[in-house]
Amino acid sequence: MSHHVLIVDDEPNIVISLEFLLKREGFTVTVARDGEEGLAAIRAARPDLVILDVMMPKLDGYAVLQAVRGDPQLAATRILMLTAKGREAEQKKGLLLGADAYMPKPFSTHDLIANVRRLLSADAATAPTGN
Protein backbone atom coordinates (compact mmCIF):
# COMPACT_ATOMS: atom_id res chain seq x y z
CA MET A 1 0.00 0.00 0.00
CA SER A 2 1.35 3.38 -1.03
CA HIS A 3 1.81 6.16 1.49
CA HIS A 4 -0.48 9.15 1.04
CA VAL A 5 1.26 12.55 0.87
CA LEU A 6 -0.72 15.80 0.92
CA ILE A 7 0.95 18.86 -0.61
CA VAL A 8 -0.37 22.16 0.77
CA ASP A 9 1.11 24.98 -1.31
CA ASP A 10 -0.29 27.87 -3.36
CA GLU A 11 2.60 28.08 -5.85
CA PRO A 12 1.59 26.12 -9.00
CA ASN A 13 5.16 25.46 -10.17
CA ILE A 14 6.16 23.99 -6.80
CA VAL A 15 3.00 21.87 -6.65
CA ILE A 16 3.55 20.47 -10.16
CA SER A 17 7.18 19.53 -9.45
CA LEU A 18 6.45 18.05 -6.02
CA GLU A 19 3.49 16.07 -7.32
CA PHE A 20 5.54 14.68 -10.22
CA LEU A 21 8.50 13.82 -8.00
CA LEU A 22 6.43 12.12 -5.29
CA LYS A 23 4.30 10.14 -7.75
CA ARG A 24 7.46 9.00 -9.53
CA GLU A 25 8.68 7.68 -6.16
CA GLY A 26 5.47 5.67 -5.77
CA PHE A 27 3.50 7.84 -3.35
CA THR A 28 -0.21 8.63 -3.60
CA VAL A 29 -0.44 12.43 -3.79
CA THR A 30 -3.21 14.94 -3.25
CA VAL A 31 -2.99 18.72 -3.34
CA ALA A 32 -4.53 21.62 -1.43
CA ARG A 33 -3.89 25.16 -2.66
CA ASP A 34 -4.37 27.21 0.51
CA GLY A 35 -4.28 26.74 4.27
CA GLU A 36 -8.02 26.32 4.78
CA GLU A 37 -8.27 23.73 2.02
CA GLY A 38 -5.18 22.01 3.43
CA LEU A 39 -6.60 21.77 6.95
CA ALA A 40 -9.89 20.41 5.59
CA ALA A 41 -7.98 17.83 3.51
CA ILE A 42 -5.92 16.75 6.54
CA ARG A 43 -9.12 16.24 8.54
CA ALA A 44 -10.90 14.39 5.73
CA ALA A 45 -8.13 12.27 4.20
CA ARG A 46 -5.76 11.69 7.15
CA PRO A 47 -2.60 11.63 4.98
CA ASP A 48 0.54 9.85 6.16
CA LEU A 49 2.58 13.02 5.56
CA VAL A 50 1.81 16.67 4.84
CA ILE A 51 4.25 18.86 2.93
CA LEU A 52 3.23 22.32 4.11
CA ASP A 53 4.16 25.77 2.82
CA VAL A 54 4.20 28.71 5.27
CA MET A 55 3.10 31.67 3.15
CA MET A 56 -0.38 30.89 1.80
CA PRO A 57 -3.75 32.61 1.49
CA LYS A 58 -6.56 32.16 4.03
CA LEU A 59 -4.49 30.33 6.67
CA ASP A 60 -0.71 30.34 6.76
CA GLY A 61 1.27 27.16 7.35
CA TYR A 62 1.97 28.00 10.99
CA ALA A 63 -1.79 28.28 11.68
CA VAL A 64 -2.42 24.96 9.92
CA LEU A 65 0.40 23.35 11.92
CA GLN A 66 -1.00 24.68 15.21
CA ALA A 67 -4.51 23.47 14.35
CA VAL A 68 -3.24 19.98 13.52
CA ARG A 69 -1.08 19.74 16.65
CA GLY A 70 -3.98 21.06 18.78
CA ASP A 71 -6.39 18.37 17.56
CA PRO A 72 -5.85 15.04 19.39
CA GLN A 73 -7.16 13.09 16.38
CA LEU A 74 -4.65 14.73 14.03
CA ALA A 75 -1.72 15.51 16.33
CA ALA A 76 0.36 12.52 15.17
CA THR A 77 0.23 13.61 11.52
CA ARG A 78 3.75 13.95 10.12
CA ILE A 79 4.41 17.46 8.79
CA LEU A 80 7.34 18.63 6.69
CA MET A 81 7.40 22.39 6.25
CA LEU A 82 8.80 23.39 2.86
CA THR A 83 9.03 27.15 2.51
CA ALA A 84 10.84 30.16 1.15
CA LYS A 85 10.98 31.43 4.74
CA GLY A 86 14.33 29.79 5.36
CA ARG A 87 15.83 32.02 8.02
CA GLU A 88 16.83 30.34 11.25
CA ALA A 89 14.10 32.14 13.23
CA GLU A 90 11.36 30.79 10.92
CA GLN A 91 12.82 27.28 11.03
CA LYS A 92 12.95 27.43 14.81
CA LYS A 93 9.35 28.66 14.97
CA GLY A 94 8.15 25.83 12.71
CA LEU A 95 9.96 23.20 14.74
CA LEU A 96 8.80 24.67 18.06
CA LEU A 97 5.20 24.60 16.81
CA GLY A 98 5.61 20.90 16.10
CA ALA A 99 6.83 20.43 12.52
CA ASP A 100 8.64 17.12 12.10
CA ALA A 101 11.05 18.66 9.59
CA TYR A 102 11.68 22.04 7.96
CA MET A 103 13.23 22.53 4.52
CA PRO A 104 13.87 25.90 2.87
CA LYS A 105 13.13 26.56 -0.81
CA PRO A 106 14.88 26.12 -3.14
CA PHE A 107 15.39 22.52 -2.13
CA SER A 108 17.31 19.53 -3.38
CA THR A 109 14.95 16.85 -4.69
CA HIS A 110 17.29 14.21 -3.27
CA ASP A 111 17.11 15.80 0.21
CA LEU A 112 13.34 16.18 -0.02
CA ILE A 113 12.79 12.51 -0.88
CA ALA A 114 15.23 11.48 1.85
CA ASN A 115 13.25 13.56 4.38
CA VAL A 116 9.92 12.16 3.15
CA ARG A 117 11.18 8.58 3.43
CA ARG A 118 12.69 9.25 6.87
CA LEU A 119 9.45 10.74 8.18
CA LEU A 120 7.34 7.93 6.76
CA SER A 121 9.64 5.24 8.15
CA ALA A 122 9.53 6.97 11.55
CA ASP A 123 5.73 6.88 11.24
CA ALA A 124 5.83 3.15 10.54
CA ALA A 125 8.15 2.60 13.48
CA THR A 126 5.75 4.35 15.87
CA ALA A 127 2.52 2.90 14.42
CA PRO A 128 0.61 0.54 16.70
CA THR A 129 1.00 -3.12 15.84
CA GLY A 130 -1.86 -5.57 15.61
CA ASN A 131 -5.60 -4.87 15.66
C-alpha positions, 0 to 999 in steps of 0.5 A: 500500500502506497503512502499518502502525501498531501501537498499544501502549497499555493505556488503552482510550479512547486506543486507540479514539481512536487506532485511529479517527484512524489508520484514517480517515487510511488506515493499517492499524492493529493494537493490543497492550494491554501491553508483552509483547504489544506486543513480540511484535507488533513481532517478528511483524508488523514494523509501519512505526511503533509508537505506544508508551505508557510506563506499561503492565502486564508491560513498560513502554514503556521496556523495549519500546523497549530490546528493539527497539533492542537487536535488530538485526532490529528496531532500525530500527523507527520508534517514537513514544512517546505518554505521560502521562509528559510531564516533560522528564526522561521525554522525554529518557529516551525519546529517549536510549533511541532513540525517534524522537519523544515526545509527551505526553498529552493530545495534539493529533490534528493534531500526532499525525498530522503526527508519524506522517506525518513518521516514515513519510516519513523511513522511506521516505526511508531505505528501501533502493531496488531488490531 
